[in-house]
Amino acid sequence: MTEISNRRSLGFLLLFSLISLQFLSGLSDDSKSKKETKTDAHSSSSGMSGSTLLILCIAVVSVAGLSFFLFKLWQKKKREEQYARLLKLFEEDDELELELGLRD
């Protein structure tokens, strides 16, 4: 189960890095082209939306990572509570046997 989880997270990391590289190429300064006036206006507006999109992607990945961490923490807490209930169940059975005199 953890092997599948590790492969899935590695796949997401690879996908995120490839998308980030695409945005970094869009953020590069290419103002020395043939059409400086139109290109500058276009690159600044696309650069702004590219950086906004990059920040948005980072925020989404951060929220997803935090959600995954909190889910795993919740699972661990739930498992510990179930284990404590199981131990309590067996402790009560031992006390009951002693009270009834079934065990020395």
C-alpha positions as CSV (number, residue, x, y, z in Angstrom):
1,M,0.0,0.0,0.0
2,T,2.8,2.4,0.9
3,E,4.6,1.4,-2.3
4,I,1.6,2.5,-4.4
5,S,1.4,5.7,-2.4
6,N,5.1,6.5,-2.9
7,R,4.8,5.8,-6.7
8,R,1.7,8.0,-6.9
9,S,3.4,10.9,-5.0
10,L,6.5,10.5,-7.2
11,G,4.3,10.7,-10.3
12,F,2.6,13.9,-9.0
13,L,5.9,15.4,-8.2
14,L,7.2,14.7,-11.7
15,L,4.0,16.1,-13.2
16,F,4.3,19.2,-11.1
17,S,7.9,19.8,-12.0
18,L,7.1,19.4,-15.8
19,I,4.3,21.9,-15.5
20,S,6.6,24.3,-13.6
21,L,9.2,24.1,-16.3
22,Q,6.6,25.0,-18.9
23,F,5.7,28.1,-16.9
24,L,9.3,29.1,-16.3
25,S,9.9,29.2,-20.0
26,G,6.9,31.6,-20.3
27,L,8.3,33.8,-17.6
28,S,11.7,34.3,-19.3
29,D,12.5,37.8,-20.6
30,D,12.4,37.8,-24.4
31,S,12.0,41.6,-25.0
32,K,14.7,41.6,-27.7
33,S,12.5,40.3,-30.4
34,K,11.6,41.9,-33.8
35,K,8.3,43.3,-32.6
36,E,9.3,45.0,-29.4
37,T,6.2,47.1,-28.7
38,K,3.6,44.4,-29.2
39,T,5.7,41.6,-27.8
40,D,6.5,43.6,-24.6
41,A,2.9,44.2,-23.9
42,H,2.0,40.6,-24.6
43,S,4.8,39.1,-22.7
44,S,4.2,41.2,-19.6
45,S,0.5,40.3,-19.5
46,S,1.2,36.6,-20.2
47,G,4.1,36.7,-17.7
48,M,1.8,38.0,-15.0
49,S,-0.8,35.4,-15.7
50,G,1.9,32.7,-15.8
51,S,3.3,33.7,-12.4
52,T,-0.2,33.9,-11.0
53,L,-0.9,30.4,-12.4
54,L,2.4,29.1,-10.9
55,I,1.5,30.5,-7.5
56,L,-2.0,29.0,-7.8
57,C,-0.5,25.6,-8.7
58,I,1.9,25.8,-5.7
59,A,-1.0,26.7,-3.5
60,V,-3.1,23.8,-4.7
61,V,-0.2,21.3,-4.3
62,S,0.4,22.7,-0.8
63,V,-3.3,22.3,0.2
64,A,-3.3,18.8,-1.3
65,G,-0.1,17.9,0.6
66,L,-1.5,19.3,3.9
67,S,-4.8,17.4,3.4
68,F,-2.9,14.2,2.8
69,F,-0.8,14.7,5.9
70,L,-3.8,15.5,8.0
71,F,-5.6,12.4,6.7
72,K,-2.7,10.2,7.6
73,L,-2.6,11.7,11.0
74,W,-6.3,11.1,11.5
75,Q,-5.9,7.5,10.3
76,K,-3.1,6.9,12.9
77,K,-5.2,8.4,15.7
78,K,-8.2,6.3,14.7
79,R,-6.0,3.2,14.6
80,E,-4.6,3.9,18.1
81,E,-8.1,4.5,19.5
82,Q,-9.3,1.1,18.0
83,Y,-6.2,-0.6,19.5
84,A,-6.9,0.9,22.9
85,R,-10.5,-0.3,22.7
86,L,-9.3,-3.8,21.8
87,L,-6.9,-3.9,24.8
88,K,-9.6,-2.6,27.1
89,L,-12.0,-5.3,25.8
90,F,-9.5,-8.0,26.7
91,E,-8.7,-6.5,30.1
92,E,-12.4,-6.5,31.0
93,D,-12.7,-10.2,30.1
94,D,-9.7,-11.0,32.4
95,E,-11.3,-9.1,35.3
96,L,-14.6,-10.9,34.7
97,E,-13.0,-14.3,34.8
98,L,-11.3,-13.4,38.1
99,E,-14.6,-12.2,39.6
100,L,-16.4,-15.4,38.6
101,G,-13.6,-17.5,39.9
102,L,-13.0,-19.2,36.6
103,R,-9.3,-18.5,36.8
104,D,-6.8,-18.6,39.7
